[in-house]
Amino acid sequence: MPGFWRRSGFADRLAIGLLTGLCILAIVVFRDYGISNDEEVQHRYGELIINYYASGFRDVALFNYKNLYLYGGLFDIVAVLLAKLLPFDVFLIRHFLSAIIGVAGIVATWATARLIAGPRAGLIAAVALATCGPYFGGMFNHTKDIPFAAAMIGALYFLLRAARDFPAPRWRDVIGFGLMLGAATGLRAMGLLLIGYAGLLVVIAVPWAERDIGKIGRYLGSTGLRVAPAFVLGYLIMIAAWPWAALEPLNPLRAIFSFAHFHYEIRTIVAGEIYRMADVPRWYVPFYLLIKTPMLTSIGALCALAFLIGAVARDKIANLPRRQIEVAIVTFVVLFPIACEAAAQGPAFSGMRHFLFVVPPLAVLAGVGFDAVLMALSPQRWLAVFAACALSAAVVWNTVTLVRLHPYEYLFYNPLVGGLDGAARRYEMDYWVNMMPDAVNALQNYLGLPGDTSQRVYTVGVCGEKFSFDNYADKRLRASPGWLEADFFIAPTHMNCDQLVEGRTVATIRRLGVPIGIVKDRRGITQRALGKAF
């Protein structure tokens, strides 16, 4: 590290400072995030996997636990083992572990952009991802989506490094790719995309221009043999973290097809219209990516694409420089899964959550694109300075917005829909019911429970997971089986859940002036519902 520090320039030093600061920030704020709706079942899945191994493969309860067997349990396994070793709340452990992995994803994003276009591009990419609300806010309790995103961008980094040395990539790059491949597939079956990306890079690297079939065959054989250990390593990690994948070789592919045909009665909202998850329009995912990703990132990615198109027009595809070839690969990595989702019109809900893994490579494109803009403007110094100032101002604006949203950064919406105010009740809001700790605390303060010595019990209707409520509530607050019979009602404004039953609002959780959640006092109110949510 000392040698690297001496060789690194100003941009690298800023990047290292940023990444160090993010680690410190994660330590300071990870306690601020609520338990997400999925965390209880995910953690239980991790326990079942460990029970499966501890019983000598006799306890097969994990294969019948909801639909979790279709996912890898790598994160959950690690979290369960850490919970056995550390004297802390298990969900704090999960949130801290997820946050550190999220920072590692930003490190990998920085490293990938730096590899392609140098230190300045790496810095811009890291900043773009760190100030992306869906990613930063998700780092603390999106305990499947963020680790998967980090593994995918880590794998892409090692794959690009390895491709530079085809047909004889360095072993550290092959092993690194294998580890990240295993981590990705050990979380979600979509990690299998990495195998296709690897094949694409091998095909691109083949010396087709020489038209020597023998030489091309030897090249493919040599490259394949050198990369094969990565696939073996990845497979071993996958089946260790995902026992169902080990039962039959084709099970990972079956999982992907199963996801494509999910038809649960889950509803979602986009532009004020309500859809079942199986009936969302083809533009659902790309549109959510467009409005929830900071415009800074989208503009930078478009700049990278514009320079790529210009290079193709000028140099033709066969003569593209390595930088533009790698930009094309990263562009493909961003667009291909989105295009597949749109073409197949697969089920979707929770906005862009399931496609968070395309945000880090999108940030890479932003870093490369803005670096190219600054490079092109460098002969006109005043223009370059203006562009750098505008870029910095946009970063500051994003950062201030996230600070004001804390700890609900994942609710970020960009100006295309009028920010959070324009998105309220028209788009996905607090679907994780992250406001539960604040709501419970507000109710307890309203009732004066911290200083009350009585043992009176109040019933609370909860629009969200009762497990999360129980984790934060005083023992004198009891989740009610029915909302209409409850003394109080806690709900997010997501999908108008706060409007389901009447009551006197005694607390409102707001960010940027927008209500995120409410607490209602229903005592003495006629027991009837107001109507239906979306």
Sequence and secondary structure as in RCSB ss.txt:
>XXXX:A:sequence
MPGFWRRSGFADRLAIGLLTGLCILAIVVFRDYGISNDEEVQHRYGELIINYYASGFRDVALFNYKNLYLYGGLF
DIVAVLLAKLLPFDVFLIRHFLSAIIGVAGIVATWATARLIAGPRAGLIAAVALATCGPYFGGMFNHTKDIPFAA
AMIGALYFLLRAARDFPAPRWRDVIGFGLMLGAATGLRAMGLLLIGYAGLLVVIAVPWAERDIGKIGRYLGSTGL
RVAPAFVLGYLIMIAAWPWAALEPLNPLRAIFSFAHFHYEIRTIVAGEIYRMADVPRWYVPFYLLIKTPMLTSIG
ALCALAFLIGAVARDKIANLPRRQIEVAIVTFVVLFPIACEAAAQGPAFSGMRHFLFVVPPLAVLAGVGFDAVLM
ALSPQRWLAVFAACALSAAVVWNTVTLVRLHPYEYLFYNPLVGGLDGAARRYEMDYWVNMMPDAVNALQNYLGLP
GDTSQRVYTVGVCGEKFSFDNYADKRLRASPGWLEADFFIAPTHMNCDQLVEGRTVATIRRLGVPIGIVKDRRGI
TQRALGKAF
>XXXX:A:secstr
 HHHHHH  HHHHHHHHHHHHHHHHHHHHGGGS   TTHHHHHHHHHHHHHHHHTTS   GGGGSTTGGGS  HH
HHHHHHHHHHSSS HHHHHHHHHHHHHHHHHHHHHHHHHHHH HHHHHHHHHHHHT HHHHHHTTT TTHHHHHH
HHHHHHHHHHHHHTTTTS  HHHHHHHHHHHHHHHTT GGGGHHHHHHHHHHHHHS GGG  HHHHHHHHHHHHH
HHHHHHHHHHHHHHHH HHHHHSTTHHHHHHHHHTT   S EEEETTEEEEGGG  TTHHHHHHHHHS HHHHHH
HHHHHHHHHHHHHHH GGG  HHHHHHHHHHHHHHHHHHHHHHHT    STTGGGGGGHHHHHHHHHHHHHHHHH
HHTTSHHHHHHHHHHHHHHHHHHHHHHHHHTT GGG   GGGTHHHHHTTTS   TT TTHHHHHHHHHHHHTGG
G      EEEEESS HHHHHHHS TTEEE SSSTT SEEEEESGGGGGGSB  EEEEEEEETTEEEEEEEE TTS
 S B     
